[in-house]
Amino acid sequence: MRMLKFSIVPLLVAFGLMSGGCATDKTVVAQADQMNTQLKPAELSDAELSSYLQQVGDRIIGSAKELDAQGYGPKSHKSGGDNSWMFGKNMEFHFVNSKTVNAFTTGGDHMYVYNALFQMCKDEEELAAVMSHEYGHVYARHVAKGMNRQYAALAGAAALAGAGYVAGGKENGAQYAGLGFAAGSAGGQFLNMGFTRGDEAEADHLGFDFYTHAGWDPNQFSQFFKDMIAAGYDKTPAMLSDHPTLASRVQTVDGYVKALPPQAASWRKPPIADAAKFKELQQKAAALAKTQPDDSKLANSQQLLAALPRSCIIPYTTQDEVQARQAIQQKAEQQQQQPAGSSSSKKKKHHDDTSASATPAAGNQVISSPTQ
């Protein structure tokens, strides 16, 4: 198997392990940019796809900006300082090449839609609902709240136990790594707790209002949740999950629809892409994903994508999510144990490079979608 070079320090920064004190907007945005650097190799590079996704995102942001001007939002939004960056031109939505059904935001200028999720959407309304939810996390500063609760640090220790050797140095490395191993099976729970049950419910509420005021059909907001239920993703009892079940989210959204004012009908606008165009864009993304170069950088990015929490979409930790974290942990341990510049290391690298074409990338070996 080819040894993949993995940059630990930027990843630690991305997860907030190097931040101290209260997280500010500046801190969150900077760390989001660090994460985007790690994920960029997995982004689907196509002008038409990028333009379409950004148009959907800009429509959501425009709706949120109008509501912000009316004083709309939770305390975390109103008391968080200058909100203008949330509505600026730097806000970007990205398609990423991954077989994992997920969408997420790092809380700053970047939001990500996984190609597998895009392929599951029946129409633009379903895609827009997911994207509106993700933007709700940004609007309410949920990532900053998670950093302040130190969940990101706990997640890093659990998911990247081997990185403890790097963070702790010669004297404390074993102790830090031991902390990661001690977290063991709880690692997935800590990582998912970056967004709490309350955060997810609030993002649904905010997202519904952004989505509805932006002109999409409010009756379709919960349709993607229903699709996920039909695909078997809502199998964890509510009392055993840190996040609302998909069924409960559908029920709550039904209440939001019933509470809409009479004038809500006048907010409706046609979708950016009609049914035929949406299907065409899905086919283009699927074809592009197959041509994406399967090199080490892409494998690292895809593995990181698979290891990230999916609480916005799935109310439990999946097996491939855990496997991806374990693989990242193993890489960190191998890097620490391998002497820098050793002749054996160089020899192994030369051998692996010559056989790389015959060996699947490690990131692809651990990534699998439950729907595949």
VOBA-1610 file (N, C-alpha, C; in pm, whole numbers, padded with zeros to 5 digits, always signed):
BEGIN
Met+00084-00120+00000Met+00000+00000+00000Met+00087+00124+00000Arg+00054+00223-00080Arg+00132+00344-00089Arg+00120+00426+00040Met+00233+00477+00091Met+00232+00563+00207Met+00190+00703+00163Leu+00084+00758+00224Leu+00035+00889+00186Leu+00084+00994+00284Lys+00142+01099+00230Lys+00190+01207+00315Lys+00070+01288+00361Phe+00058+01310+00492Phe-00059+01379+00547Phe-00012+01493+00635Ser-00057+01613+00609Ser-00014+01730+00685Ser-00096+01741+00813Ile-00033+01714+00927Ile-00104+01711+01054Ile-00133+01850+01109Val-00035+01941+01106Val-00052+02070+01171Val-00169+02149+01114Pro-00182+02162+00978Pro-00298+02234+00927Pro-00430+02170+00967Leu-00431+02037+00977Leu-00555+01969+01015Leu-00589+01998+01160Leu-00486+02003+01246Leu-00511+02036+01385Leu-00567+02177+01398Val-00511+02268+01318Val-00561+02404+01320Val-00706+02408+01275Ala-00735+02328+01172Ala-00871+02326+01118Ala-00971+02279+01220Phe-00931+02186+01306Phe-01022+02134+01408Phe-01021+02218+01535Gly-00939+02324+01539Gly-00943+02413+01653Gly-00852+02372+01766Leu-00759+02281+01746Leu-00674+02236+01856Leu-00572+02339+01897Met-00545+02436+01808Met-00445+02535+01841Met-00506+02668+01879Ser-00637+02674+01890Ser-00701+02799+01929Ser-00718+02803+02079Gly-00711+02921+02134Gly-00726+02934+02278Gly-00828+03040+02311Gly-00893+03030+02427Gly-00990+03129+02469Gly-01116+03121+02386Cys-01189+03235+02383Cys-01316+03240+02311Cys-01292+03254+02162Ala-01367+03178+02085Ala-01353+03184+01940Ala-01421+03309+01887Thr-01350+03383+01801Thr-01405+03500+01736Thr-01439+03467+01592Asp-01512+03557+01526Asp-01541+03537+01385Asp-01411+03524+01305Lys-01314+03606+01340Lys-01186+03603+01270Lys-01119+03467+01285Thr-01125+03410+01405Thr-01067+03278+01429Thr-01137+03172+01346Val-01269+03175+01347Val-01347+03075+01274Val-01320+03085+01125Val-01318+03205+01070Val-01294+03223+00927Val-01155+03175+00889Ala-01055+03205+00973Ala-00918+03163+00945Ala-00907+03010+00944Gln-00972+02945+01040Gln-00966+02800+01046Gln-01045+02736+00933Ala-01153+02802+00892Ala-01229+02752+00778Ala-01143+02756+00651Asp-01063+02860+00639Asp-00973+02870+00523Asp-00867+02759+00528Gln-00818+02728+00648Gln-00721+02618+00663Gln-00784+02486+00619Met-00905+02463+00661Met-00974+02339+00624Met-00996+02334+00473Asn-01030+02447+00415Asn-01054+02449+00271Asn-00928+02411+00193Thr-00814+02449+00245Thr-00688+02411+00182Thr-00673+02259+00180Gln-00712+02194+00289Gln-00706+02048+00297Gln-00805+01982+00201Leu-00921+02045+00181Leu-01027+01983+00103Leu-01026+02021-00045Lys-00952+02123-00081Lys-00953+02174-00218Lys-00925+02067-00325Pro-00833+01972-00301Pro-00811+01870-00404Pro-00934+01787-00437Ala-01031+01783-00346Ala-01152+01702-00369Ala-01265+01783-00431Glu-01246+01913-00448Glu-01352+01995-00505Glu-01368+01965-00653Leu-01493+01958-00698Leu-01522+01936-00840Leu-01503+02068-00914Ser-01407+02069-01004Ser-01372+02191-01075Ser-01445+02196-01209Asp-01554+02271-01211Asp-01632+02289-01333Asp-01708+02420-01321Ala-01691+02507-01420Ala-01748+02641-01414Ala-01900+02639-01403Glu-01966+02553-01479Glu-02112+02550-01477Glu-02165+02498-01343Leu-02105+02391-01292Leu-02149+02336-01164Leu-02123+02436-01051Ser-02006+02497-01051Ser-01972+02594-00947Ser-02065+02713-00951Ser-02093+02760-01072Ser-02181+02876-01087Ser-02322+02844-01038Tyr-02371+02726-01071Tyr-02506+02687-01028Tyr-02515+02680-00876Leu-02421+02611-00815Leu-02426+02596-00670Leu-02415+02732-00601Gln-02331+02819-00655Gln-02316+02952-00596Gln-02442+03035-00613Gln-02511+03018-00725Gln-02637+03090-00745Gln-02741+03048-00641Val-02750+02918-00615Val-02842+02871-00511Val-02800+02929-00376Gly-02670+02923-00347Gly-02620+02976-00221Gly-02644+03125-00207Asp-02621+03200-00314Asp-02640+03346-00308Asp-02786+03381-00286Arg-02875+03301-00339Arg-03019+03325-00317Arg-03054+03305-00171Ile-02995+03205-00109Ile-03015+03181+00035Ile-02957+03296+00117Ile-02836+03337+00082Ile-02769+03445+00155Ile-02845+03577+00140Gly-02896+03602+00019Gly-02974+03723-00003Gly-03098+03727+00084Ser-03164+03614+00098Ser-03281+03605+00185Ser-03242+03630+00330Ala-03132+03570+00372Ala-03085+03588+00510Ala-03048+03733+00538Lys-02989+03799+00440Lys-02950+03940+00457Lys-03073+04028+00478Glu-03179+04000+00403Glu-03303+04077+00420Glu-03362+04055+00559Leu-03360+03932+00605Leu-03413+03903+00738Leu-03325+03964+00846Asp-03194+03964+00824Asp-03101+04025+00919Asp-03131+04174+00935Ala-03165+04241+00827Ala-03196+04383+00831Ala-03322+04410+00913Gln-03406+04306+00927Gln-03529+04319+01007Gln-03507+04279+01153Gly-03381+04247+01188Gly-03351+04208+01326Gly-03378+04063+01356Tyr-03386+03981+01252Tyr-03418+03839+01269Tyr-03295+03760+01313Gly-03317+03664+01402Gly-03210+03571+01437Gly-03196+03549+01586Pro-03123+03445+01625Pro-03101+03414+01767Pro-03000+03510+01830Lys-02986+03501+01959Lys-02894+03588+02032Lys-02751+03574+01981Ser-02710+03453+01947Ser-02574+03431+01900Ser-02545+03507+01771His-02649+03536+01694His-02632+03615+01572His-02633+03764+01603Lys-02726+03806+01685Lys-02744+03949+01711Lys-02632+04007+01798Ser-02577+03926+01887Ser-02476+03979+01981Ser-02334+03938+01945Gly-02316+03887+01825Gly-02183+03838+01787Gly-02094+03938+01720Gly-02139+04064+01711Gly-02057+04165+01646Gly-02101+04190+01503Asp-02009+04238+01422Asp-02038+04271+01283Asp-02072+04145+01204Asn-02191+04144+01144Asn-02236+04027+01069Asn-02217+04040+00918Ser-02161+04151+00874Ser-02155+04178+00731Ser-02079+04071+00653Trp-01979+04006+00716Trp-01900+03905+00647Trp-01987+03785+00604Met-02096+03761+00677Met-02183+03648+00644Met-02257+03667+00513Phe-02263+03792+00466Phe-02338+03822+00344Phe-02246+03873+00233Gly-02116+03858+00253Gly-02019+03911+00158Gly-01991+03820+00040Lys-01908+03870-00050Lys-01874+03796-00172Lys-01779+03680-00145Asn-01723+03674-00025Asn-01630+03565+00007Asn-01700+03435+00042Met-01832+03441+00064Met-01905+03320+00100Met-01911+03227-00021Glu-01857+03108-00005Glu-01848+03014-00118Glu-01912+02879-00085Phe-01977+02824-00184Phe-02034+02690-00176Phe-01957+02600-00272His-01919+02481-00227His-01836+02392-00306His-01899+02255-00322Phe-01892+02201-00445Phe-01918+02059-00465Phe-01788+01984-00438Val-01794+01877-00359Val-01675+01797-00334Val-01699+01653-00378Asn-01594+01593-00430Asn-01602+01458-00485Asn-01589+01355-00373Ser-01702+01306-00326Ser-01702+01208-00218Ser-01824+01118-00231Lys-01806+00990-00197Lys-01917+00894-00200Lys-01997+00898-00070Thr-01961+00987+00020Thr-02030+01002+00147Thr-02150+01094+00131Val-02263+01057+00187Val-02383+01141+00182Val-02373+01243+00295Asn-02339+01365+00261Asn-02320+01465+00365Asn-02315+01605+00304Ala-02330+01704+00391Ala-02306+01844+00360Ala-02263+01906+00492Phe-02174+02003+00488Phe-02131+02063+00614Phe-02070+02200+00589Thr-02056+02277+00696Thr-01987+02404+00691Thr-01882+02407+00801Thr-01774+02477+00773Thr-01671+02497+00875Thr-01694+02627+00949Gly-01807+02691+00924Gly-01846+02808+01002Gly-01798+02941+00948Gly-01706+02938+00852Gly-01653+03061+00796Gly-01712+03088+00659Asp-01622+03107+00560Asp-01666+03143+00426Asp-01697+03024+00336His-01687+02903+00388His-01698+02785+00302His-01807+02688+00349Met-01889+02645+00254Met-01989+02541+00278Met-01974+02436+00170Tyr-01993+02310+00206Tyr-01962+02200+00115Tyr-02084+02108+00094Val-02105+02070-00032Val-02208+01973-00067Val-02137+01854-00129Tyr-02150+01738-00069Tyr-02086+01616-00121Tyr-02161+01570-00245Asn-02087+01521-00343Asn-02150+01477-00467Asn-02253+01366-00444Ala-02224+01276-00349Ala-02319+01167-00321Ala-02453+01223-00274Leu-02450+01330-00194Leu-02574+01392-00149Leu-02644+01460-00266Phe-02567+01529-00348Phe-02624+01595-00466Phe-02696+01494-00555Gln-02638+01377-00570Gln-02698+01274-00655Gln-02827+01219-00595Met-02839+01226-00462Met-02960+01177-00395Met-03077+01275-00408Cys-03047+01403-00426Cys-03154+01504-00432Cys-03240+01483-00557Lys-03370+01492-00539Lys-03462+01475-00651Lys-03478+01603-00733Asp-03455+01717-00668Asp-03473+01845-00737Asp-03399+01955-00660Glu-03408+02074-00713Glu-03337+02188-00651Glu-03392+02220-00512Glu-03522+02199-00492Glu-03579+02228-00360Glu-03510+02148-00250Glu-03482+02020-00277Glu-03415+01937-00177Glu-03272+01986-00153Leu-03201+02019-00260Leu-03065+02071-00247Leu-03065+02203-00170Ala-03155+02292-00205Ala-03162+02423-00140Ala-03195+02410+00009Ala-03277+02313+00045Ala-03311+02292+00186Ala-03187+02253+00266Val-03106+02162+00211Val-02983+02121+00279Val-02887+02239+00292Met-02872+02314+00184Met-02780+02428+00185Met-02827+02537+00280Ser-02958+02558+00287Ser-03013+02658+00380Ser-02985+02619+00524His-02996+02490+00552His-02964+02440+00687His-02818+02468+00720Glu-02727+02439+00627Glu-02585+02462+00652Glu-02557+02610+00676Tyr-02619+02694+00597Tyr-02599+02838+00617Tyr-02656+02882+00751Gly-02759+02814+00799Gly-02814+02844+00931Gly-02710+02828+01040His-02621+02729+01026His-02512+02710+01122His-02418+02830+01121Val-02392+02885+01003Val-02306+03003+00993Val-02375+03123+01058Tyr-02500+03144+01024Tyr-02578+03258+01071Tyr-02585+03262+01224Ala-02595+03144+01285Ala-02607+03135+01431Ala-02472+03116+01501Arg-02362+03116+01424Arg-02228+03101+01480Arg-02212+02971+01560His-02266+02863+01509His-02261+02737+01582His-02120+02679+01591Val-02037+02702+01488Val-01900+02651+01494Val-01824+02721+01607Ala-01841+02851+01619Ala-01776+02925+01727Ala-01823+02874+01863Lys-01952+02846+01874Lys-02005+02792+02000Lys-01940+02657+02031Gly-01924+02575+01928Gly-01860+02445+01948Gly-01716+02458+01993Met-01644+02554+01935Met-01506+02576+01976Met-01499+02619+02122Asn-01589+02705+02161Asn-01590+02753+02300Asn-01623+02641+02399Arg-01697+02541+02354Arg-01724+02426+02440Arg-01609+02327+02437Gln-01508+02355+02354Gln-01388+02272+02340Gln-01417+02135+02282Tyr-01529+02123+02211Tyr-01558+01995+02147Tyr-01458+01965+02036Ala-01415+02072+01968Ala-01321+02051+01858Ala-01191+01991+01910Ala-01144+02038+02025Ala-01020+01985+02082Ala-01037+01839+02122Leu-01151+01808+02181Leu-01176+01670+02221Leu-01185+01580+02099Ala-01247+01630+01995Ala-01260+01551+01873Ala-01124+01524+01812Gly-01038+01626+01811Gly-00905+01606+01755Gly-00827+01502+01831Ala-00840+01501+01962Ala-00767+01403+02043Ala-00816+01263+02015Ala-00947+01251+01992Ala-01003+01118+01969Ala-00979+01069+01827Ala-01005+01157+01730Ala-00996+01116+01590Ala-00853+01111+01539Leu-00764+01188+01601Leu-00625+01193+01557Leu-00533+01161+01674Ala-00555+01050+01738Ala-00477+01016+01856Ala-00328+01016+01827Gly-00290+00967+01710Gly-00149+00963+01676Gly-00087+01100+01668Ala-00168+01201+01639Ala-00114+01336+01629Ala-00071+01387+01765Gly-00108+01319+01871Gly-00063+01358+02004Gly+00087+01355+02016Tyr+00150+01264+01943Tyr+00295+01260+01944Tyr+00354+01390+01890Val+00288+01444+01788Val+00336+01568+01727Val+00309+01685+01820Ala+00187+01693+01874Ala+00149+01806+01958Ala+00223+01805+02091Gly+00252+01686+02145Gly+00313+01678+02277Gly+00464+01675+02276Gly+00523+01651+02161Gly+00669+01645+02156Gly+00721+01520+02223Lys+00852+01516+02244Lys+00916+01398+02299Lys+00871+01369+02442Glu+00851+01475+02521Glu+00820+01457+02663Glu+00676+01416+02687Asn+00584+01479+02615Asn+00441+01458+02643Asn+00368+01383+02533Gly+00440+01345+02427Gly+00373+01282+02314Gly+00293+01160+02351Ala+00353+01068+02426Ala+00285+00944+02463Ala+00160+00973+02546Gln+00172+01071+02633Gln+00058+01106+02719Gln-00057+01160+02634Tyr-00024+01249+02538Tyr-00129+01307+02454Tyr-00193+01200+02367Ala-00111+01113+02311Ala-00164+01006+02229Ala-00252+00914+02312Gly-00211+00889+02436Gly-00291+00805+02525Gly-00428+00863+02549Leu-00435+00997+02555Leu-00564+01062+02573Leu-00656+01031+02456Gly-00597+01034+02335Gly-00677+01003+02218Gly-00728+00861+02221Phe-00640+00766+02258Phe-00682+00626+02263Phe-00785+00604+02374Ala-00769+00677+02484Ala-00863+00661+02596Ala-01003+00701+02553Ala-01011+00803+02463Ala-01142+00846+02414Ala-01207+00735+02333Gly-01120+00658+02263Gly-01164+00538+02191Gly-01297+00547+02124Ser-01388+00463+02170Ser-01519+00454+02105Ser-01600+00582+02120Ala-01563+00666+02214Ala-01638+00790+02233Ala-01597+00896+02133Gly-01491+00869+02056Gly-01441+00968+01963Gly-01547+01018+01867Gly-01624+00925+01811Gly-01727+00965+01717Gly-01831+01054+01783Gln-01866+01024+01907Gln-01964+01105+01977Gln-01912+01247+01998Phe-01785+01260+02039Phe-01729+01392+02061Phe-01727+01471+01931Leu-01688+01405+01821Leu-01679+01476+01694Leu-01816+01522+01649Asn-01916+01437+01664Asn-02052+01475+01626Asn-02107+01586+01714Met-02060+01594+01838Met-02113+01694+01928Met-02064+01834+01896Gly-01987+01850+01786Gly-01952+01983+01740Gly-02080+02063+01716Phe-02185+02000+01668Phe-02318+02058+01659Phe-02410+01979+01751Thr-02473+02045+01844Thr-02560+01978+01940Thr-02700+01958+01882Arg-02781+01888+01957Arg-02922+01870+01917Arg-02988+02007+01898Gly-02961+02099+01991Gly-03018+02233+01981Gly-02968+02309+01859Asp-02838+02292+01829Asp-02781+02357+01711Asp-02850+02310+01583Glu-02869+02178+01573Glu-02931+02123+01452Glu-03076+02170+01439Ala-03148+02173+01550Ala-03287+02218+01546Ala-03294+02366+01507Glu-03202+02445+01562Glu-03200+02588+01529Glu-03164+02611+01383Ala-03067+02533+01331Ala-03029+02546+01190Ala-03145+02508+01099Asp-03225+02409+01139Asp-03345+02374+01062Asp-03442+02491+01056His-03463+02554+01173His-03559+02665+01181His-03510+02784+01099Leu-03384+02821+01117Leu-03328+02932+01041Leu-03328+02899+00892Gly-03283+02778+00860Gly-03277+02737+00721Gly-03413+02740+00654Phe-03517+02697+00727Phe-03653+02698+00672Phe-03694+02841+00637Asp-03666+02934+00726Asp-03704+03073+00700Asp-03626+03132+00583Phe-03495+03104+00575Phe-03416+03152+00462Phe-03469+03094+00330Tyr-03492+02966+00332Tyr-03539+02890+00215Tyr-03675+02943+00168Thr-03765+02962+00261Thr-03901+03005+00227Thr-03902+03148+00174His-03830+03237+00242His-03825+03376+00197His-03748+03390+00065Ala-03662+03292+00034Ala-03588+03295-00092Ala-03674+03248-00209Gly-03792+03193-00181Gly-03886+03161-00287Gly-03909+03015-00319Trp-03842+02924-00248Trp-03867+02782-00276Trp-03993+02734-00202Asp-04045+02622-00243Asp-04172+02569-00190Asp-04152+02519-00047Pro-04216+02581+00053Pro-04199+02540+00192Pro-04242+02395+00217Asn-04334+02345+00135Asn-04381+02208+00152Asn-04274+02105+00115Gln-04170+02151+00045Gln-04064+02060+00002Gln-03940+02064+00091Phe-03940+02150+00192Phe-03819+02166+00274Phe-03777+02036+00342Ser-03874+01959+00389Ser-03842+01837+00463Ser-03835+01713+00374Gln-03848+01731+00242Gln-03853+01615+00154Gln-03724+01534+00156Phe-03608+01602+00166Phe-03483+01528+00168Phe-03473+01443+00295Phe-03523+01495+00406Phe-03527+01415+00529Phe-03609+01288+00506Lys-03721+01302+00437Lys-03807+01187+00409Lys-03734+01086+00319Asp-03657+01138+00224Asp-03579+01049+00137Asp-03476+00970+00219Met-03414+01038+00314Met-03315+00973+00399Met-03380+00866+00487Ile-03498+00896+00535Ile-03572+00797+00616Ile-03603+00674+00531Ala-03649+00698+00407Ala-03682+00588+00317Ala-03560+00504+00284Ala-03441+00568+00286Ala-03317+00496+00256Ala-03259+00425+00378Gly-03329+00437+00493Gly-03288+00364+00613Gly-03192+00435+00704Tyr-03184+00568+00696Tyr-03088+00643+00776Tyr-03139+00684+00914Asp-03266+00663+00942Asp-03322+00710+01070Asp-03348+00593+01163Lys-03244+00516+01195Lys-03262+00392+01270Lys-03220+00401+01416Thr-03171+00517+01461Thr-03127+00531+01600Thr-03238+00593+01685Pro-03278+00531+01797Pro-03380+00590+01884Pro-03338+00729+01931Ala-03434+00819+01944Ala-03405+00957+01981Ala-03328+00967+02112Met-03360+00881+02209Met-03296+00891+02341Met-03149+00849+02336Leu-03108+00780+02229Leu-02970+00735+02217Leu-02888+00824+02125Ser-02949+00928+02073Ser-02880+01016+01979Ser-02863+01155+02038Asp-02750+01218+02005Asp-02726+01355+02047Asp-02791+01453+01950His-02860+01402+01849His-02918+01487+01748His-03062+01445+01719Pro-03144+01540+01674Pro-03285+01508+01648Pro-03298+01403+01538Thr-03392+01312+01554Thr-03415+01212+01451Thr-03471+01280+01327Leu-03456+01215+01214Leu-03508+01271+01090Leu-03660+01282+01095Ala-03723+01182+01156Ala-03870+01185+01166Ala-03917+01304+01249Ser-03847+01332+01357Ser-03886+01447+01441Ser-03862+01578+01368Arg-03759+01582+01284Arg-03732+01703+01209Arg-03842+01727+01105Val-03890+01621+01044Val-04001+01633+00948Val-04124+01688+01019Gln-04153+01634+01136Gln-04270+01676+01213Gln-04259+01824+01252Thr-04141+01865+01294Thr-04121+02005+01333Thr-04138+02098+01214Val-04083+02061+01101Val-04095+02144+00980Val-04241+02155+00937Asp-04317+02048+00952Asp-04460+02053+00920Asp-04528+02163+01001Gly-04484+02177+01126Gly-04538+02283+01211Gly-04501+02421+01160Tyr-04377+02435+01109Tyr-04334+02564+01052Tyr-04419+02600+00931Val-04450+02500+00849Val-04528+02524+00728Val-04668+02573+00765Lys-04728+02509+00863Lys-04863+02546+00905Lys-04867+02686+00966Ala-04755+02730+01022Ala-04750+02861+01089Ala-04716+02975+00994Leu-04694+02947+00867Leu-04658+03052+00771Leu-04773+03151+00756Pro-04742+03278+00738Pro-04848+03379+00719Pro-04909+03368+00581Pro-05028+03424+00558Pro-05095+03415+00428Pro-05010+03471+00313Gln-04931+03573+00341Gln-04852+03635+00235Gln-04733+03551+00190Ala-04710+03437+00256Ala-04597+03351+00219Ala-04607+03303+00075Ala-04730+03291+00024Ala-04748+03246-00114Ala-04685+03343-00214Ser-04680+03471-00178Ser-04624+03572-00268Ser-04472+03568-00272Trp-04410+03493-00183Trp-04263+03483-00181Trp-04211+03385-00286Arg-04298+03302-00340Arg-04256+03193-00428Arg-04189+03245-00556Lys-04081+03175-00594Lys-04009+03204-00718Lys-03979+03070-00787Pro-03959+03071-00917Pro-03922+02946-00984Pro-03780+02906-00945Pro-03748+02778-00952Pro-03612+02734-00919Pro-03512+02786-01022Ile-03387+02790-00985Ile-03281+02832-01078Ile-03267+02730-01190Ala-03275+02602-01152Ala-03269+02493-01251Ala-03399+02414-01244Asp-03466+02402-01360Asp-03587+02321-01361Asp-03550+02173-01354Ala-03649+02087-01355Ala-03624+01944-01334Ala-03525+01887-01435Ala-03542+01923-01563Ala-03454+01870-01668Ala-03311+01920-01651Lys-03297+02049-01622Lys-03163+02106-01605Lys-03096+02051-01481Phe-03172+02030-01375Phe-03115+01976-01252Phe-03059+01836-01277Lys-03134+01755-01350Lys-03088+01620-01382Lys-02961+01626-01468Glu-02957+01721-01559Glu-02839+01737-01645Glu-02716+01772-01561Leu-02735+01860-01462Leu-02623+01899-01375Leu-02577+01781-01289Gln-02671+01701-01242Gln-02634+01582-01165Gln-02550+01487-01250Gln-02591+01467-01374Gln-02518+01376-01462Gln-02378+01430-01491Lys-02367+01559-01505Lys-02237+01620-01529Lys-02145+01602-01409Ala-02199+01621-01289Ala-02120+01603-01167Ala-02077+01459-01151Ala-02166+01366-01182Ala-02134+01224-01170Ala-02022+01185-01267Ala-02030+01236-01389Ala-01928+01206-01489Ala-01794+01269-01451Leu-01799+01392-01402Leu-01676+01460-01362Leu-01608+01390-01247Ala-01687+01340-01153Ala-01631+01270-01037Ala-01550+01148-01079Lys-01592+01083-01186Lys-01523+00963-01233Lys-01389+00996-01297Thr-01373+01119-01344Thr-01248+01158-01409Thr-01151+01227-01315Gln-01195+01248-01191Gln-01109+01316-01093Gln-00982+01235-01073Pro-00865+01297-01077Pro-00740+01221-01059Pro-00733+01156-00922Asp-00698+01028-00922Asp-00696+00951-00797Asp-00554+00952-00740Asp-00508+01072-00700Asp-00373+01082-00645Asp-00379+01094-00494Ser-00264+01106-00432Ser-00258+01104-00286Ser-00328+01224-00225Lys-00319+01341-00289Lys-00384+01459-00234Lys-00535+01441-00232Leu-00589+01387-00339Leu-00732+01364-00343Leu-00772+01259-00239Ala-00692+01154-00224Ala-00723+01050-00127Ala-00727+01108+00014Asn-00633+01195+00047Asn-00633+01258+00179Asn-00757+01342+00200Ser-00793+01420+00097Ser-00910+01506+00110Ser-01038+01423+00124Gln-01050+01318+00044Gln-01169+01234+00052Gln-01177+01164+00187Gln-01063+01123+00240Gln-01063+01057+00369Gln-01107+01155+00478Leu-01060+01278+00470Leu-01102+01379+00566Leu-01251+01407+00553Leu-01301+01413+00429Leu-01444+01433+00408Leu-01526+01322+00472Ala-01477+01199+00460Ala-01548+01085+00517Ala-01544+01086+00669Ala-01438+01146+00728Ala-01421+01146+00873Ala-01501+01256+00942Leu-01547+01355+00867Leu-01618+01468+00928Leu-01758+01426+00971Pro-01812+01492+01074Pro-01944+01457+01126Pro-02055+01481+01026Arg-02163+01402+01037Arg-02275+01410+00943Arg-02406+01440+01015Ser-02396+01506+01130Ser-02515+01525+01213Ser-02621+01610+01144Cys-02580+01690+01045Cys-02680+01768+00972Cys-02771+01679+00889Ile-02720+01561+00852Ile-02793+01472+00762Ile-02834+01343+00831Ile-02745+01285+00911Ile-02768+01154+00973Ile-02753+01166+01125Pro-02848+01118+01205Pro-02843+01136+01350Pro-02760+01032+01425Tyr-02660+00973+01360Tyr-02574+00876+01428Tyr-02440+00870+01354Thr-02342+00805+01414Thr-02210+00792+01354Thr-02205+00666+01269Thr-02167+00678+01142Thr-02165+00564+01052Thr-02032+00489+01060Gln-02032+00365+01011Gln-01912+00281+01018Gln-01798+00337+00934Asp-01829+00387+00814Asp-01721+00438+00730Asp-01663+00567+00785Glu-01745+00641+00862Glu-01697+00761+00930Glu-01590+00723+01032Val-01619+00620+01110Val-01524+00572+01211Val-01398+00516+01144Gln-01416+00441+01036Gln-01303+00382+00966Gln-01209+00490+00912Ala-01267+00599+00860Ala-01185+00707+00806Ala-01103+00772+00916Arg-01163+00791+01034Arg-01090+00850+01145Arg-00977+00760+01191Gln-01005+00631+01194Gln-00902+00536+01235Gln-00785+00535+01137Ala-00817+00546+01009Ala-00711+00547+00908Ala-00624+00671+00922Ile-00687+00787+00949Ile-00612+00910+00970Ile-00523+00897+01093Gln-00578+00835+01198Gln-00501+00815+01321Gln-00379+00727+01294Gln-00397+00623+01217Gln-00287+00532+01185Gln-00178+00602+01105Lys-00217+00689+01013Lys-00119+00764+00935Lys-00034+00853+01027Ala-00102+00917+01122Ala-00029+01004+01214Ala+00072+00925+01295Glu+00033+00807+01339Glu+00125+00722+01417Glu+00243+00678+01332Gln+00217+00640+01207Gln+00323+00594+01119Gln+00423+00705+01089Gln+00371+00827+01070Gln+00459+00939+01045Gln+00550+00967+01164Gln+00494+00954+01286Gln+00573+00980+01405Gln+00681+00874+01425Gln+00647+00750+01395Gln+00740+00640+01420Gln+00847+00629+01311Gln+00823+00690+01195Gln+00918+00678+01084Gln+01022+00789+01093Pro+01151+00757+01110Pro+01256+00859+01121Pro+01262+00945+00995Ala+01270+01075+01016Ala+01275+01166+00902Ala+01404+01147+00824Gly+01392+01133+00693Gly+01508+01124+00607Gly+01584+00994+00613Ser+01525+00891+00676Ser+01594+00763+00686Ser+01602+00697+00551Ser+01706+00616+00532Ser+01725+00550+00403Ser+01612+00453+00375Ser+01562+00388+00480Ser+01451+00294+00461Ser+01326+00366+00417Ser+01308+00490+00473Ser+01192+00569+00435Ser+01198+00606+00288Lys+01319+00650+00242Lys+01334+00687+00102Lys+01314+00567+00011Lys+01369+00453+00055Lys+01356+00332-00025Lys+01211+00292-00038Lys+01138+00301+00074Lys+00996+00262+00071Lys+00918+00356-00019Lys+00952+00486-00012Lys+00882+00583-00094Lys+00904+00553-00242His+01031+00520-00279His+01060+00489-00419His+00984+00365-00464His+00981+00265-00378His+00910+00141-00412His+00761+00166-00428Asp+00707+00244-00335Asp+00563+00268-00338Asp+00524+00351-00459Asp+00609+00450-00495Asp+00577+00534-00609Asp+00570+00452-00738Thr+00657+00350-00748Thr+00660+00270-00870Thr+00542+00176-00879Ser+00481+00144-00765Ser+00368+00051-00767Ser+00235+00118-00741Ala+00237+00252-00735Ala+00116+00325-00695Ala-00001+00298-00790Ser+00030+00287-00920Ser-00079+00272-01016Ser-00156+00143-00998Ala-00096+00046-00931Ala-00163-00083-00913Ala-00231-00095-00780Thr-00218+00010-00696Thr-00273+00003-00561Thr-00374+00113-00538Pro-00497+00082-00498Pro-00596+00185-00472Pro-00549+00278-00362Ala-00583+00408-00373Ala-00546+00503-00269Ala-00614+00468-00139Ala-00543+00489-00028Ala-00597+00451+00102Ala-00728+00521+00132Gly-00738+00650+00091Gly-00861+00723+00118Gly-00980+00658+00053Asn-00961+00602-00067Asn-01072+00538-00136Asn-01107+00404-00075Gln-01012+00342-00008Gln-01039+00212+00050Gln-01131+00221+00170Val-01127+00333+00243Val-01207+00341+00364Val-01339+00415+00341Ile-01350+00487+00229Ile-01473+00562+00205Ile-01577+00473+00140Ser-01696+00468+00198Ser-01806+00396+00135Ser-01936+00458+00180Ser-02028+00470+00091Ser-02158+00525+00126Ser-02255+00412+00156Pro-02334+00426+00262Pro-02431+00320+00295Pro-02530+00295+00183Thr-02543+00391+00090Thr-02640+00373-00017Thr-02578+00307-00138Gln-02445+00290-00136Gln-02380+00232-00253Gln-02403+00081-00258
//
